[in-house]
Amino acid sequence: MRPQELLARQRLAAARRVVVKVGSQALCQRDGRLDSRTVAGLCQDIAALWEAGREVVLVSSGAVASGTGELGGALAGLDLGKQALAAIGQPLLMARYRQEFAIARRHVGQVLLTHADLGDRSRFLHARRVMGELLAAGIVPIVNENDTVAVDELKFGDNDQLAAQVAHVVEADALVLLTEVDGLYSANPHTDKDAQLLRFVGPRDQEAIAMAGDGTSPFGTGGMKSKVLAANKAGAVGVVTVIVPGKRPDVLRDLFAGVALGTLFAPPPKKLQGKRSWLATSVRSRGVLHLDQGAAHAIASGTRSLLPAGVLRVSGKFEVGDPVDLAGPDGVVVARGLARYASDDAAKVCGLRSDQIAAALGWLPAGELVHRDDLVTTL
């Protein structure tokens, strides 16, 4: 076993605070109804982890699927979108969790979030405080996206990304992604008989992203690529991640008992902290600054501010203080930061030296488009 893998497995075994994410396909039957055996086993596993001294946050998909399963054949005569189905299914989901955890004499608390909640620094810190209070009281926070109002999140986001953000919010040690397959394979195991399960992925392994597919289930919004990206996002703040089969009996108990299951992702040696960790995991970009090759290389080093001279063009609409992506000539995002110019002004100063900006705008808003103190690299 490589030293990196050994260290990652030791960190997983020692984890005191864990975020567990379960997807719709692992949680539900084909018709959308909750799989009673899976739900009961999941709750028993989580309760056992609590009894063993670990704090567990559950990020659960399944609201839309549960709403669909509840209506059944009646759904054909109704004109209901995913937001309405989520409104029907979410209380059913929580009722089942409350019932199962009550058997283990464990209380639960519902936390509904949108990416906008965590993208705002003050609301992010508020969510951290509230979930910290629940955990300190021995209560299991059960988190889901607030699908009834989060139109953009339901269309573009997924709970793998939310789970990675929640791992950052609660300062978790480990993130467990429960899915319908055994882990990350070298190819699609359904179509390639030679596909091999990858037991370990090193920090920021771009080949792992290339191996992961985009396929989704009828009720899910993310494929394996989303899970790999979530592992990278969690790794940026020092969280070790593992993808394991959600329907396997006793999967969580076995995992934390040292059984080598699924695919383990090691975080980088150095984790992000403070504002940079929030930028890397919890904000959504409002625009893109497209850089020339020299600027992209300098920014990727993580030690330079972005000057207008290195920017080729601007896309998107953003204001001062909004998060923006910094992309190289090939379109690859090399960093994210907080803009010191609004998009209209930024577009006017692309390629200009600092001494030319005042002449172009009539004043000098800032010497940099993004200051290095407000910037985090993504490669």
MARKE-920986 format. One record per residue (C-alpha): x, y, z; residue in one letter. Coordinates in steps of 0.1 Angstrom, whole numbers, always signed. Layout:
N
[rec [X Y Z] a]
...
REM end
This chain:
379
[rec [+0 +0 +0] m]
[rec [+13 +34 -10] r]
[rec [+21 +59 +18] p]
[rec [-6 +83 +5] q]
[rec [-32 +56 +6] e]
[rec [-21 +43 +41] l]
[rec [-24 +79 +55] l]
[rec [-58 +84 +39] a]
[rec [-71 +51 +53] r]
[rec [-58 +60 +87] q]
[rec [-75 +94 +85] r]
[rec [-108 +77 +75] l]
[rec [-105 +53 +105] a]
[rec [-99 +82 +129] a]
[rec [-127 +104 +116] a]
[rec [-148 +118 +144] r]
[rec [-172 +139 +123] r]
[rec [-186 +124 +91] v]
[rec [-209 +135 +64] v]
[rec [-229 +107 +47] v]
[rec [-246 +114 +14] k]
[rec [-272 +90 +0] v]
[rec [-285 +93 -36] g]
[rec [-320 +87 -48] s]
[rec [-311 +55 -68] q]
[rec [-295 +39 -37] a]
[rec [-323 +50 -14] l]
[rec [-354 +43 -36] c]
[rec [-370 +16 -56] q]
[rec [-376 +19 -93] r]
[rec [-411 +35 -88] d]
[rec [-396 +61 -65] g]
[rec [-409 +47 -33] r]
[rec [-384 +45 -5] l]
[rec [-366 +11 -1] d]
[rec [-376 +2 +34] s]
[rec [-347 -22 +40] r]
[rec [-321 +3 +27] t]
[rec [-335 +32 +48] v]
[rec [-337 +10 +79] a]
[rec [-301 -3 +74] g]
[rec [-288 +32 +67] l]
[rec [-303 +46 +99] c]
[rec [-291 +17 +120] q]
[rec [-256 +21 +106] d]
[rec [-256 +59 +113] i]
[rec [-269 +52 +149] a]
[rec [-241 +27 +154] a]
[rec [-215 +53 +143] l]
[rec [-229 +77 +169] w]
[rec [-227 +51 +196] e]
[rec [-191 +45 +186] a]
[rec [-183 +82 +193] g]
[rec [-186 +96 +157] r]
[rec [-209 +125 +149] e]
[rec [-228 +120 +116] v]
[rec [-246 +145 +93] v]
[rec [-268 +129 +67] l]
[rec [-273 +146 +33] v]
[rec [-302 +128 +17] s]
[rec [-317 +129 -18] s]
[rec [-350 +113 -25] g]
[rec [-376 +141 -21] a]
[rec [-386 +142 -58] v]
[rec [-385 +104 -60] a]
[rec [-406 +100 -29] s]
[rec [-432 +125 -42] g]
[rec [-434 +106 -75] t]
[rec [-438 +72 -57] g]
[rec [-465 +86 -34] e]
[rec [-487 +98 -62] l]
[rec [-481 +66 -83] g]
[rec [-506 +62 -111] g]
[rec [-523 +95 -102] a]
[rec [-493 +114 -114] l]
[rec [-502 +108 -151] a]
[rec [-532 +130 -147] g]
[rec [-514 +158 -129] l]
[rec [-492 +186 -143] d]
[rec [-465 +187 -115] l]
[rec [-429 +197 -119] g]
[rec [-400 +186 -98] k]
[rec [-404 +214 -73] q]
[rec [-440 +204 -65] a]
[rec [-430 +167 -63] l]
[rec [-402 +177 -39] a]
[rec [-428 +195 -17] a]
[rec [-448 +163 -15] i]
[rec [-419 +139 -10] g]
[rec [-397 +159 +15] q]
[rec [-421 +154 +45] p]
[rec [-425 +117 +36] l]
[rec [-387 +114 +36] l]
[rec [-383 +131 +70] m]
[rec [-411 +111 +85] a]
[rec [-394 +78 +75] r]
[rec [-361 +90 +89] y]
[rec [-377 +101 +121] r]
[rec [-394 +68 +125] q]
[rec [-362 +47 +119] e]
[rec [-340 +69 +141] f]
[rec [-365 +68 +169] a]
[rec [-359 +30 +171] i]
[rec [-323 +39 +180] a]
[rec [-335 +66 +204] r]
[rec [-319 +93 +182] r]
[rec [-335 +126 +173] h]
[rec [-333 +142 +139] v]
[rec [-333 +178 +126] g]
[rec [-342 +189 +91] q]
[rec [-319 +214 +74] v]
[rec [-329 +227 +39] l]
[rec [-303 +247 +20] l]
[rec [-297 +262 -14] t]
[rec [-263 +270 -29] h]
[rec [-272 +307 -24] a]
[rec [-273 +301 +14] d]
[rec [-238 +287 +14] l]
[rec [-225 +312 -11] g]
[rec [-233 +341 +13] d]
[rec [-205 +342 +39] r]
[rec [-227 +352 +69] s]
[rec [-254 +326 +61] r]
[rec [-226 +300 +56] f]
[rec [-214 +308 +92] l]
[rec [-250 +307 +105] h]
[rec [-255 +272 +90] a]
[rec [-222 +261 +106] r]
[rec [-234 +274 +140] r]
[rec [-268 +257 +138] v]
[rec [-255 +223 +126] m]
[rec [-228 +225 +153] g]
[rec [-255 +230 +179] e]
[rec [-275 +200 +166] l]
[rec [-244 +178 +166] l]
[rec [-234 +189 +201] a]
[rec [-268 +179 +213] a]
[rec [-265 +144 +198] g]
[rec [-291 +152 +171] i]
[rec [-287 +139 +135] v]
[rec [-289 +168 +110] p]
[rec [-306 +156 +78] i]
[rec [-298 +180 +50] v]
[rec [-313 +183 +15] n]
[rec [-315 +211 -11] e]
[rec [-346 +233 -7] n]
[rec [-359 +220 -40] d]
[rec [-392 +238 -39] t]
[rec [-375 +272 -43] v]
[rec [-340 +264 -57] a]
[rec [-349 +264 -94] v]
[rec [-313 +268 -106] d]
[rec [-300 +243 -81] e]
[rec [-325 +216 -92] l]
[rec [-316 +221 -128] k]
[rec [-278 +225 -126] f]
[rec [-268 +213 -91] g]
[rec [-268 +180 -73] d]
[rec [-265 +167 -38] n]
[rec [-229 +154 -43] d]
[rec [-218 +190 -45] q]
[rec [-240 +200 -16] l]
[rec [-225 +172 +5] a]
[rec [-190 +184 -2] a]
[rec [-201 +219 +9] q]
[rec [-218 +206 +40] v]
[rec [-186 +187 +48] a]
[rec [-169 +221 +48] h]
[rec [-196 +238 +67] v]
[rec [-195 +213 +96] v]
[rec [-157 +209 +94] e]
[rec [-160 +172 +88] a]
[rec [-131 +147 +88] d]
[rec [-147 +124 +62] a]
[rec [-173 +124 +34] l]
[rec [-190 +91 +24] v]
[rec [-209 +91 -9] l]
[rec [-234 +62 -10] l]
[rec [-243 +52 -45] t]
[rec [-257 +24 -66] e]
[rec [-223 +10 -78] v]
[rec [-193 -3 -59] d]
[rec [-171 +28 -66] g]
[rec [-152 +44 -94] l]
[rec [-142 +21 -122] y]
[rec [-116 +25 -150] s]
[rec [-144 +22 -175] a]
[rec [-182 +17 -175] n]
[rec [-186 -17 -158] p]
[rec [-220 -22 -175] h]
[rec [-205 -21 -209] t]
[rec [-168 -30 -205] d]
[rec [-161 -64 -189] k]
[rec [-125 -54 -184] d]
[rec [-134 -24 -162] a]
[rec [-115 -24 -129] q]
[rec [-126 -9 -96] l]
[rec [-102 +18 -85] l]
[rec [-95 +14 -48] r]
[rec [-76 +46 -43] f]
[rec [-73 +80 -61] v]
[rec [-46 +104 -52] g]
[rec [-50 +142 -46] p]
[rec [-64 +160 -76] r]
[rec [-60 +131 -100] d]
[rec [-73 +145 -133] q]
[rec [-73 +110 -148] e]
[rec [-100 +100 -123] a]
[rec [-123 +128 -136] i]
[rec [-117 +116 -172] a]
[rec [-127 +80 -162] m]
[rec [-159 +91 -145] a]
[rec [-191 +91 -166] g]
[rec [-219 +117 -166] d]
[rec [-248 +91 -166] g]
[rec [-277 +98 -143] t]
[rec [-306 +78 -130] s]
[rec [-343 +87 -136] p]
[rec [-345 +105 -102] f]
[rec [-308 +115 -98] g]
[rec [-291 +147 -110] t]
[rec [-255 +136 -108] g]
[rec [-233 +109 -123] g]
[rec [-200 +95 -112] m]
[rec [-182 +126 -125] k]
[rec [-202 +147 -100] s]
[rec [-190 +124 -72] k]
[rec [-153 +127 -82] v]
[rec [-157 +165 -84] l]
[rec [-173 +165 -50] a]
[rec [-144 +144 -37] a]
[rec [-119 +170 -51] n]
[rec [-139 +199 -36] k]
[rec [-140 +182 -1] a]
[rec [-103 +173 -4] g]
[rec [-95 +210 -9] a]
[rec [-105 +216 +27] v]
[rec [-88 +185 +41] g]
[rec [-117 +160 +40] v]
[rec [-110 +124 +30] v]
[rec [-138 +110 +7] t]
[rec [-150 +75 -1] v]
[rec [-175 +63 -27] i]
[rec [-192 +30 -16] v]
[rec [-223 +9 -25] p]
[rec [-254 +23 -7] g]
[rec [-274 -9 -7] k]
[rec [-247 -31 +7] r]
[rec [-258 -43 +42] p]
[rec [-238 -27 +71] d]
[rec [-217 -7 +46] v]
[rec [-210 +22 +70] l]
[rec [-202 +0 +100] r]
[rec [-179 -22 +79] d]
[rec [-162 +9 +63] l]
[rec [-153 +24 +96] f]
[rec [-143 -10 +110] a]
[rec [-115 -10 +85] g]
[rec [-129 -30 +56] v]
[rec [-115 -17 +23] a]
[rec [-147 -8 +4] l]
[rec [-153 +13 -27] g]
[rec [-130 +40 -39] t]
[rec [-110 +62 -14] l]
[rec [-99 +97 -23] f]
[rec [-70 +113 -5] a]
[rec [-70 +151 +1] p]
[rec [-40 +172 -8] p]
[rec [-13 +175 +19] p]
[rec [-21 +212 +25] k]
[rec [-58 +222 +30] k]
[rec [-73 +256 +23] l]
[rec [-85 +277 +53] q]
[rec [-106 +307 +60] g]
[rec [-119 +328 +31] k]
[rec [-101 +306 +6] r]
[rec [-118 +274 +17] s]
[rec [-152 +291 +14] w]
[rec [-143 +304 -21] l]
[rec [-132 +269 -32] a]
[rec [-163 +250 -19] t]
[rec [-193 +272 -14] s]
[rec [-196 +300 -39] v]
[rec [-210 +299 -74] r]
[rec [-192 +320 -101] s]
[rec [-211 +349 -116] r]
[rec [-187 +353 -145] g]
[rec [-154 +344 -161] v]
[rec [-122 +363 -167] l]
[rec [-104 +348 -197] h]
[rec [-66 +351 -193] l]
[rec [-37 +349 -217] d]
[rec [-12 +321 -212] q]
[rec [+12 +341 -191] g]
[rec [-14 +354 -167] a]
[rec [-29 +319 -164] a]
[rec [+5 +304 -155] h]
[rec [+12 +332 -130] a]
[rec [-22 +328 -113] i]
[rec [-19 +290 -112] a]
[rec [+12 +294 -90] s]
[rec [-11 +309 -63] g]
[rec [+11 +338 -55] t]
[rec [+1 +366 -79] r]
[rec [-28 +390 -81] s]
[rec [-46 +393 -114] l]
[rec [-39 +425 -133] l]
[rec [-61 +438 -162] p]
[rec [-31 +434 -185] a]
[rec [-34 +396 -185] g]
[rec [-71 +395 -193] v]
[rec [-83 +388 -228] l]
[rec [-120 +392 -223] r]
[rec [-149 +390 -198] v]
[rec [-180 +369 -198] s]
[rec [-210 +370 -175] g]
[rec [-226 +398 -155] k]
[rec [-211 +405 -120] f]
[rec [-206 +433 -95] e]
[rec [-177 +443 -73] v]
[rec [-172 +416 -47] g]
[rec [-189 +388 -67] d]
[rec [-171 +355 -72] p]
[rec [-156 +350 -107] v]
[rec [-137 +321 -124] d]
[rec [-103 +327 -139] l]
[rec [-98 +306 -171] a]
[rec [-68 +301 -193] g]
[rec [-68 +302 -231] p]
[rec [-79 +266 -232] d]
[rec [-110 +273 -211] g]
[rec [-97 +254 -181] v]
[rec [-105 +273 -148] v]
[rec [-73 +278 -130] v]
[rec [-86 +299 -101] a]
[rec [-116 +316 -85] r]
[rec [-117 +349 -68] g]
[rec [-137 +380 -58] l]
[rec [-138 +407 -84] a]
[rec [-127 +442 -76] r]
[rec [-144 +455 -108] y]
[rec [-179 +452 -121] a]
[rec [-182 +433 -153] s]
[rec [-188 +463 -175] d]
[rec [-157 +481 -162] d]
[rec [-136 +450 -163] a]
[rec [-144 +446 -200] a]
[rec [-132 +481 -207] k]
[rec [-98 +476 -191] v]
[rec [-89 +442 -205] c]
[rec [-53 +442 -216] g]
[rec [-45 +476 -202] l]
[rec [-16 +485 -179] r]
[rec [-24 +500 -145] s]
[rec [-13 +535 -157] d]
[rec [-39 +533 -186] q]
[rec [-69 +523 -165] i]
[rec [-77 +558 -151] a]
[rec [-77 +572 -186] a]
[rec [-101 +545 -198] a]
[rec [-125 +548 -169] l]
[rec [-119 +583 -157] g]
[rec [-109 +569 -123] w]
[rec [-89 +540 -108] l]
[rec [-112 +515 -90] p]
[rec [-83 +492 -80] a]
[rec [-49 +482 -93] g]
[rec [-60 +445 -96] e]
[rec [-90 +428 -110] l]
[rec [-87 +401 -84] v]
[rec [-63 +405 -54] h]
[rec [-43 +374 -44] r]
[rec [-58 +376 -9] d]
[rec [-93 +370 -25] d]
[rec [-81 +342 -48] l]
[rec [-79 +304 -47] v]
[rec [-64 +282 -73] t]
[rec [-84 +252 -86] t]
[rec [-58 +231 -103] l]
REM end
